[in-house]
Amino acid sequence: MKKKILVEGMSCGHCVNHVKNALEDLKGVTNVNVDLELKTAVIEASGEVSDGDIKFAIEDAGYEVVGIEEA
């Protein structure tokens, strides 16, 4: 399973790492790639990760989820 998340509020490398770490903590996530310029995060998971869990993790880290789509 692969999903692309559009994230608002990232402005530097520290933000990228904060979002990456928040997503890596989700159960089943095997790979995370965060792109500051594109304002996206792409996750790969061994099983299903709910959009709600993704949104909560990113918003709990202090950023805004604009959209989530299958990648």
CYANA upper distance limits for C-alpha pairs under 8 A (distance plus 0.5 A):
  1 MET  CA     44 GLU  CA      6.24
  1 MET  CA     45 ALA  CA      5.83
  1 MET  CA     46 SER  CA      7.05
  1 MET  CA     47 GLY  CA      6.95
  1 MET  CA     48 GLU  CA      7.08
  2 LYS  CA     42 VAL  CA      7.57
  2 LYS  CA     43 ILE  CA      6.13
  2 LYS  CA     44 GLU  CA      4.97
  2 LYS  CA     45 ALA  CA      6.91
  2 LYS  CA     70 GLU  CA      6.61
  2 LYS  CA     71 ALA  CA      5.77
  3 LYS  CA     42 VAL  CA      6.15
  3 LYS  CA     43 ILE  CA      5.94
  3 LYS  CA     44 GLU  CA      7.22
  3 LYS  CA     68 ILE  CA      7.33
  3 LYS  CA     69 GLU  CA      6.14
  3 LYS  CA     70 GLU  CA      4.96
  3 LYS  CA     71 ALA  CA      5.21
  4 LYS  CA     40 THR  CA      7.20
  4 LYS  CA     41 ALA  CA      6.24
  4 LYS  CA     42 VAL  CA      4.90
  4 LYS  CA     43 ILE  CA      7.05
  4 LYS  CA     68 ILE  CA      6.26
  4 LYS  CA     69 GLU  CA      5.86
  4 LYS  CA     70 GLU  CA      6.63
  4 LYS  CA     71 ALA  CA      5.94
  5 ILE  CA     40 THR  CA      5.98
  5 ILE  CA     41 ALA  CA      5.57
  5 ILE  CA     42 VAL  CA      6.70
  5 ILE  CA     65 VAL  CA      7.47
  5 ILE  CA     66 VAL  CA      8.04
  5 ILE  CA     67 GLY  CA      6.25
  5 ILE  CA     68 ILE  CA      4.97
  5 ILE  CA     69 GLU  CA      7.06
  6 LEU  CA     39 LYS  CA      6.42
  6 LEU  CA     40 THR  CA      5.12
  6 LEU  CA     41 ALA  CA      7.09
  6 LEU  CA     65 VAL  CA      6.43
  6 LEU  CA     66 VAL  CA      5.74
  6 LEU  CA     67 GLY  CA      5.59
  6 LEU  CA     68 ILE  CA      6.87
  7 VAL  CA     39 LYS  CA      5.84
  7 VAL  CA     40 THR  CA      6.10
  7 VAL  CA     41 ALA  CA      7.65
  7 VAL  CA     63 TYR  CA      7.30
  7 VAL  CA     64 GLU  CA      6.13
  7 VAL  CA     65 VAL  CA      5.29
  7 VAL  CA     66 VAL  CA      6.29
  7 VAL  CA     67 GLY  CA      8.01
  8 GLU  CA     39 LYS  CA      6.96
  8 GLU  CA     63 TYR  CA      6.62
  8 GLU  CA     64 GLU  CA      5.52
  8 GLU  CA     65 VAL  CA      6.87
  8 GLU  CA     66 VAL  CA      7.21
  9 GLY  CA     62 GLY  CA      8.46
  9 GLY  CA     63 TYR  CA      5.78
  9 GLY  CA     64 GLU  CA      6.83
 10 MET  CA     15 CYS  CA      5.67
 10 MET  CA     16 VAL  CA      7.12
 10 MET  CA     36 LEU  CA      7.10
 10 MET  CA     39 LYS  CA      7.65
 10 MET  CA     63 TYR  CA      7.50
 11 SER  CA     15 CYS  CA      6.79
 11 SER  CA     36 LEU  CA      7.63
 12 CYS  CA     16 VAL  CA      7.08
 12 CYS  CA     36 LEU  CA      7.66
 13 GLY  CA     17 ASN  CA      6.81
 13 GLY  CA     36 LEU  CA      8.08
 14 HIS  CA     18 HIS  CA      6.65
 15 CYS  CA     19 VAL  CA      6.73
 16 VAL  CA     20 LYS  CA      6.55
 16 VAL  CA     34 VAL  CA      6.58
 16 VAL  CA     35 ASP  CA      7.78
 16 VAL  CA     36 LEU  CA      6.90
 17 ASN  CA     21 ASN  CA      6.46
 18 HIS  CA     22 ALA  CA      6.72
 18 HIS  CA     61 ALA  CA      7.28
 19 VAL  CA     23 LEU  CA      6.78
 19 VAL  CA     34 VAL  CA      8.00
 19 VAL  CA     58 ILE  CA      6.63
 19 VAL  CA     61 ALA  CA      7.18
 19 VAL  CA     63 TYR  CA      8.38
 20 LYS  CA     24 GLU  CA      6.60
 20 LYS  CA     32 VAL  CA      6.70
 20 LYS  CA     33 ASN  CA      7.61
 20 LYS  CA     34 VAL  CA      6.81
 20 LYS  CA     41 ALA  CA      8.27
 21 ASN  CA     25 ASP  CA      6.82
 22 ALA  CA     26 LEU  CA      7.73
 22 ALA  CA     57 ALA  CA      6.17
 22 ALA  CA     58 ILE  CA      6.91
 22 ALA  CA     61 ALA  CA      7.16
 23 LEU  CA     29 VAL  CA      7.82
 23 LEU  CA     32 VAL  CA      7.50
 23 LEU  CA     43 ILE  CA      8.18
 23 LEU  CA     54 ILE  CA      7.42
 23 LEU  CA     57 ALA  CA      6.94
 23 LEU  CA     58 ILE  CA      7.67
 24 GLU  CA     29 VAL  CA      6.42
 24 GLU  CA     30 THR  CA      7.82
 24 GLU  CA     31 ASN  CA      7.71
 24 GLU  CA     32 VAL  CA      7.08
 25 ASP  CA     29 VAL  CA      8.01
 26 LEU  CA     49 VAL  CA      8.35
 26 LEU  CA     53 ASP  CA      8.17
 26 LEU  CA     54 ILE  CA      8.23
 26 LEU  CA     57 ALA  CA      8.29
 27 LYS  CA     49 VAL  CA      8.09
 28 GLY  CA     45 ALA  CA      5.70
 28 GLY  CA     46 SER  CA      5.82
 28 GLY  CA     47 GLY  CA      6.24
 28 GLY  CA     48 GLU  CA      7.95
 28 GLY  CA     49 VAL  CA      7.52
 29 VAL  CA     43 ILE  CA      7.28
 29 VAL  CA     44 GLU  CA      6.36
 29 VAL  CA     45 ALA  CA      4.60
 29 VAL  CA     46 SER  CA      6.94
 29 VAL  CA     47 GLY  CA      8.35
 29 VAL  CA     49 VAL  CA      8.14
 30 THR  CA     43 ILE  CA      8.08
 30 THR  CA     44 GLU  CA      6.14
 30 THR  CA     45 ALA  CA      5.54
 30 THR  CA     46 SER  CA      6.99
 31 ASN  CA     43 ILE  CA      6.18
 31 ASN  CA     44 GLU  CA      5.55
 31 ASN  CA     45 ALA  CA      7.38
 32 VAL  CA     41 ALA  CA      7.40
 32 VAL  CA     42 VAL  CA      6.25
 32 VAL  CA     43 ILE  CA      5.05
 32 VAL  CA     44 GLU  CA      7.00
 33 ASN  CA     41 ALA  CA      6.08
 33 ASN  CA     42 VAL  CA      5.70
 33 ASN  CA     43 ILE  CA      7.03
 34 VAL  CA     39 LYS  CA      8.15
 34 VAL  CA     40 THR  CA      6.33
 34 VAL  CA     41 ALA  CA      4.68
 34 VAL  CA     42 VAL  CA      6.89
 35 ASP  CA     39 LYS  CA      6.21
 35 ASP  CA     40 THR  CA      5.82
 35 ASP  CA     41 ALA  CA      6.70
 36 LEU  CA     40 THR  CA      7.36
 42 VAL  CA     71 ALA  CA      8.13
 45 ALA  CA     49 VAL  CA      7.60
 49 VAL  CA     53 ASP  CA      7.41
 49 VAL  CA     54 ILE  CA      7.77
 50 SER  CA     54 ILE  CA      6.95
 51 ASP  CA     55 LYS  CA      6.54
 51 ASP  CA     68 ILE  CA      7.46
 52 GLY  CA     56 PHE  CA      6.54
 53 ASP  CA     57 ALA  CA      6.64
 54 ILE  CA     58 ILE  CA      6.85
 55 LYS  CA     59 GLU  CA      6.50
 55 LYS  CA     65 VAL  CA      6.55
 56 PHE  CA     60 ASP  CA      6.24
 57 ALA  CA     61 ALA  CA      6.80
 58 ILE  CA     62 GLY  CA      7.11
 58 ILE  CA     63 TYR  CA      6.18
 58 ILE  CA     64 GLU  CA      7.32
 58 ILE  CA     65 VAL  CA      7.42
 59 GLU  CA     63 TYR  CA      5.37
 59 GLU  CA     64 GLU  CA      6.06
 59 GLU  CA     65 VAL  CA      7.48
